[in-house]
């Protein structure tokens, strides 16, 4: 499209005026991860608070963020947020379906396989973050370690490993919370308020 002088005119329809969905996904992931791992570290029992967070903020909110990343043509963000949102929903289903009499409860070996598969996925996604900020690298690196520690805790039945995983998961979750809030503050103030590396 050109104006009457013959120069190019940018078409408004090609401009992206939508918000950054990453903070929503990071906060949904981070806050839910901290709460679950406070349980893994032994601070309180697994109850409705964690399940509700897993369904709504860790699950649905991250899936929404993933769909929004897809609309922004961000394959990494779309894959990450949608996958981890569905991880939370599947984890809740693993816990709730047996209580409802709809499936047999998974044994420790099955849970270890489930967690190890998520660890493998996360380790590959970590490689993708080597092209991104240090903050994202830390989130994905620590998350891969968390999944593998939880899988090891299940397969060995060693509660100390699960407790260590809980503390490591708290750190991982808070790193995601920091990254999400840093993106919001940096955008609001139009400068680096909280560095992402």
C-alpha positions as CSV (number, residue, x, y, z in Angstrom):
1,X,0.0,0.0,0.0
2,X,1.3,3.5,-0.8
3,X,0.3,7.0,-0.1
4,X,-0.2,9.8,-2.8
5,X,3.6,10.5,-2.7
6,X,4.3,6.9,-3.7
7,X,6.0,6.0,-0.4
8,X,5.2,2.8,1.6
9,X,2.5,3.0,4.2
10,X,2.5,0.4,7.0
11,X,-0.8,-1.4,7.2
12,X,-2.2,-1.1,10.7
13,X,-3.8,-4.6,10.5
14,X,-0.2,-6.1,10.5
15,X,0.7,-4.4,13.8
16,X,0.5,-6.5,17.0
17,X,-1.3,-4.5,19.7
18,X,-1.9,-7.6,22.0
19,X,-0.4,-7.9,25.4
20,X,2.5,-10.2,26.3
21,X,1.0,-13.5,27.6
22,X,4.2,-14.8,29.1
23,X,3.8,-13.2,32.6
24,X,0.4,-14.9,33.0
25,X,1.9,-18.3,32.0
26,X,5.0,-17.8,34.2
27,X,3.0,-16.8,37.2
28,X,0.5,-19.6,36.8
29,X,3.3,-22.0,36.6
30,X,5.4,-20.5,39.3
31,X,2.8,-20.0,42.0
32,X,1.4,-23.4,41.6
33,X,4.8,-25.0,41.6
34,X,5.8,-23.3,44.8
35,X,2.6,-24.5,46.5
36,X,3.0,-28.1,45.4
37,X,6.6,-28.2,46.4
38,X,5.9,-26.7,49.8
39,X,3.8,-29.9,50.2
40,X,6.7,-32.1,48.8
41,X,9.1,-30.4,51.3
42,X,6.7,-31.5,54.1
43,X,5.1,-28.2,55.1
44,X,1.5,-29.3,54.6
45,X,-0.6,-32.1,53.2
46,X,-1.8,-32.4,49.6
47,X,-5.3,-30.9,49.6
48,X,-7.9,-29.0,47.7
49,X,-5.9,-25.8,47.7
50,X,-3.2,-27.4,45.5
51,X,-5.7,-29.2,43.3
52,X,-7.6,-26.0,42.7
53,X,-4.5,-24.1,41.8
54,X,-3.5,-27.0,39.5
55,X,-6.8,-26.8,37.7
56,X,-7.3,-23.1,37.4
57,X,-4.0,-21.2,37.6
58,X,-1.4,-23.8,36.8
59,X,-3.6,-25.5,34.3
60,X,-6.2,-23.3,32.5
61,X,-4.3,-20.0,32.8
62,X,-1.2,-21.5,31.3
63,X,-3.2,-23.1,28.4
64,X,-4.7,-19.7,27.7
65,X,-1.2,-18.1,27.8
66,X,0.0,-20.9,25.4
67,X,-2.9,-20.1,22.9
68,X,-2.0,-16.4,23.1
69,X,1.7,-17.2,22.4
70,X,0.6,-19.2,19.4
71,X,-1.3,-16.2,18.1
72,X,1.9,-14.2,18.5
73,X,3.8,-16.8,16.4
74,X,5.9,-17.9,19.3
75,X,6.3,-21.6,18.9
76,X,8.4,-22.0,22.1
77,X,6.0,-20.1,24.3
78,X,3.0,-21.8,22.8
79,X,4.5,-25.3,23.3
80,X,5.8,-24.6,26.8
81,X,2.8,-22.9,28.3
82,X,0.2,-25.2,26.7
83,X,2.2,-28.3,27.7
84,X,2.8,-27.3,31.3
85,X,-0.8,-26.2,31.7
86,X,-1.9,-29.6,30.5
87,X,0.7,-31.2,32.8
88,X,-1.0,-29.6,35.8
89,X,-4.4,-30.7,34.6
90,X,-3.2,-34.3,34.0
91,X,-1.5,-34.3,37.4
92,X,-4.8,-33.3,39.1
93,X,-6.5,-36.0,37.0
94,X,-4.0,-38.6,38.2
95,X,-4.9,-37.7,41.8
96,X,-8.6,-37.2,41.5
97,X,-9.7,-40.0,39.0
98,X,-8.9,-42.8,41.5
99,X,-10.8,-41.0,44.3
100,X,-13.8,-40.8,42.0
101,X,-13.6,-44.5,41.2
102,X,-12.9,-43.8,37.5
103,X,-9.4,-45.3,37.3
104,X,-6.9,-47.3,39.3
105,X,-4.3,-45.2,41.2
106,X,-0.9,-45.1,39.5
107,X,1.8,-46.9,41.4
108,X,5.2,-45.4,42.2
109,X,6.8,-46.9,39.0
110,X,4.1,-45.4,36.8
111,X,4.5,-42.0,38.5
112,X,8.3,-42.2,38.1
113,X,7.8,-42.8,34.4
114,X,5.4,-39.9,34.1
115,X,7.7,-37.5,35.9
116,X,10.8,-38.7,34.0
117,X,9.0,-38.1,30.7
118,X,8.3,-34.6,31.7
119,X,11.9,-34.2,32.8
120,X,13.1,-35.3,29.4
121,X,10.7,-32.9,27.7
122,X,11.9,-30.1,29.9
123,X,15.6,-30.9,29.3
124,X,15.0,-30.5,25.6
125,X,13.1,-27.3,26.1
126,X,16.0,-26.1,28.2
127,X,18.2,-26.3,25.2
128,X,15.9,-23.9,23.5
129,X,16.3,-21.4,26.3
130,X,20.0,-21.1,25.5
131,X,18.8,-18.6,22.9
132,X,16.8,-16.7,25.5
133,X,17.4,-14.9,28.8
134,X,19.3,-16.3,31.8
135,X,16.1,-16.1,33.8
136,X,14.4,-18.6,31.4
137,X,17.4,-20.8,31.4
138,X,17.3,-21.0,35.2
139,X,13.6,-21.8,35.2
140,X,13.8,-24.6,32.7
141,X,17.1,-26.0,34.0
142,X,15.8,-26.1,37.6
143,X,12.5,-27.6,36.4
144,X,14.3,-30.4,34.6
145,X,16.2,-31.2,37.7
146,X,12.9,-31.1,39.7
147,X,11.2,-33.6,37.5
148,X,14.1,-36.0,37.6
149,X,14.4,-35.7,41.4
150,X,10.7,-36.4,41.9
151,X,10.9,-39.4,39.5
152,X,13.9,-40.7,41.5
153,X,12.1,-40.1,44.8
154,X,9.1,-42.2,43.5
155,X,11.1,-45.0,41.9
156,X,13.3,-45.5,45.0
157,X,10.6,-44.7,47.6
158,X,13.1,-42.4,49.3
159,X,11.2,-39.6,51.0
160,X,14.4,-37.6,51.6
161,X,14.9,-37.2,47.8
162,X,11.3,-36.1,47.5
163,X,11.8,-33.5,50.3
164,X,15.0,-32.2,48.6
165,X,13.0,-32.0,45.3
166,X,10.4,-30.0,47.2
167,X,13.0,-27.3,48.3
168,X,14.5,-27.3,44.8
169,X,11.0,-26.9,43.3
170,X,10.3,-23.9,45.6
171,X,13.4,-22.2,44.1
172,X,12.3,-23.1,40.6
173,X,8.7,-21.8,41.2
174,X,10.0,-18.5,42.7
175,X,12.3,-18.0,39.7
176,X,9.3,-18.2,37.4
177,X,7.3,-15.8,39.6
178,X,10.3,-13.4,39.5
179,X,10.5,-13.6,35.7
180,X,6.8,-13.0,35.2
181,X,6.7,-10.1,37.6
182,X,9.9,-8.7,36.1
183,X,8.4,-8.7,32.6
184,X,5.3,-6.8,33.9
185,X,7.4,-4.2,35.8
186,X,9.9,-3.7,33.0
187,X,7.0,-3.1,30.6
188,X,5.1,-0.8,32.9
189,X,8.2,1.4,33.7
190,X,9.6,1.2,30.1
191,X,13.0,0.3,31.5
192,X,14.8,-2.5,33.3
193,X,13.5,-2.5,36.8
194,X,14.2,-6.2,37.4
195,X,17.0,-7.7,35.2
196,X,16.3,-10.9,33.3
197,X,19.9,-11.5,32.1
